[in-house]
Amino acid sequence: MPRKQHGRQYDLLVLGATGYTGKFVAEHVTTHLPTDLKWAIAGRSESKLQAVMDECHKLNADRAPPKLELANIDDEAELNALISKAFVVITTVGPYCKYGDKVFKACADAGTHYLDCTGEFPWVARMINKYEKTAQKSGAIMFPQSGLESVPADICTWAMARFLRSKLDASTSDVVLSIHKLNAAPSGGTLASALGIFDHFSLQEMRESSKPYASSPVPHHEKPRPSTSILQAFLGVRNVPNLGLQTTSISSTIDIPIVERTWGLLSQIPSRRDQFYGPKFNWASYYKPRNWLHGILLHWGLALGSLIIATLPPVRALLKKFVYKPGEGTGKDALAKEEVEIRGVATPDTATPSGKQAYCRAWFHGSIYYLTAVFMAQGALTILEDDLELDGGVYTPACLGQGYVDRLHNAGFKMEVKMLPN
């Protein structure tokens, strides 16, 4: 498929290519994106960049090698000059609340399209507030949280809503997703972000960015969040029809601002209004435990652990000494054993209950950090090749559309949607 003509030196710039996730991005670009792609890898160390380039050559000697660019994100003029060379930037330089502002701003200023893999939702909310108007003026289309946080949740929801619209001509009311299976360990970058977020955001800012539809461009006038019983809130476990036993999921807090922003964006973007989920849309996400006891323990472990980390800085400092450092992560021998599976159900909004639900199953076998690289690299390719009919602004992965979903399927992230019988 032909790529857009843009007049920039590079189709794609991978910033942070020597880091743990950045290396996976370079690997996937090398092995899966067009061989004539004009791209560059950027980082602070020339020797480390050269090692990444050498590895890329071993993986695929037939493709154009990346150019090497030294990047000092603390030098505003140097960073702006680098960002202006690229049509699309993928940045894996985190924690984003510490290192991400300048890159986000530079892309918004330069009209350079942008993807990252942060899960730091308060930071994303801050970037929207500070730089969306700038992106709208420059034409930059920006896709934060385009990694494992929060692509699966967003596109599974989008796919089920489209399915209900096509099969029943109905909008969507309640959606429930379940992390049915997750066999993986966090990298040093993820752990640094999780432990460091409370050093950069007040509890008040965390609460504000967590409010229902806080990141949506329009308010939700119906019931803004699913209700829960006192017992479910205390124990954390519940039975969800067609999904089984569920408990509290740490990813729910990260994913819900993106999914709710998608809801609002689809109602506003002229080219996407026929994909709007509907006025009664509600979304929830859980984790599938082994049994009730396991679910209760997970719920209380997350609650108490989050409270301790949020309120006790010495504990955060101590934990940082015992976890992977940024740039480190699971060794290659263990990566092949990793996997993730998402399941979900969506209920149509009909005048009378239909008894039908859309059912989604999505899965990937292999490193979840490689999967994050797939999400970003294929997102970049979608921007390069598809007419997205998006003006400048801050968007969500689902706004990349069916072409993006198809590319992910071909790259190994499988997703199927069907109608459950009455």
Salt bridges, closest charged atoms under 4 A:
ASP11 OD2 - ARG3 NE 3.36
ASP11 OD1 - HIS6 NE2 2.62
ASP36 OD1 - ARG3 NH1 3.14
GLU69 OE2 - LYS85 NZ 3.06
ASP74 OD1 - LYS102 NZ 3.64
ASP101 OD2 - LYS130 NZ 3.89
ASP109 OD2 - LYS105 NZ 2.78
GLU132 OE2 - ARG261 NH2 2.94
ASP199 OD1 - ARG316 NH2 2.66
ASP199 OD2 - LYS320 NZ 3.12
GLU205 OE1 - ARG126 NH2 2.97
GLU208 OE2 - LYS211 NZ 3.00
GLU260 OE2 - ARG225 NE 2.66
GLU339 OE1 - HIS365 ND1 3.17
GLU341 OE2 - ARG343 NE 2.61
GLU341 OE2 - ARG361 NE 3.02
GLU385 OE1 - ARG407 NH2 2.91
ASP386 OD1 - ARG407 NH2 2.76
GLU416 OE2 - ARG361 NH1 3.89
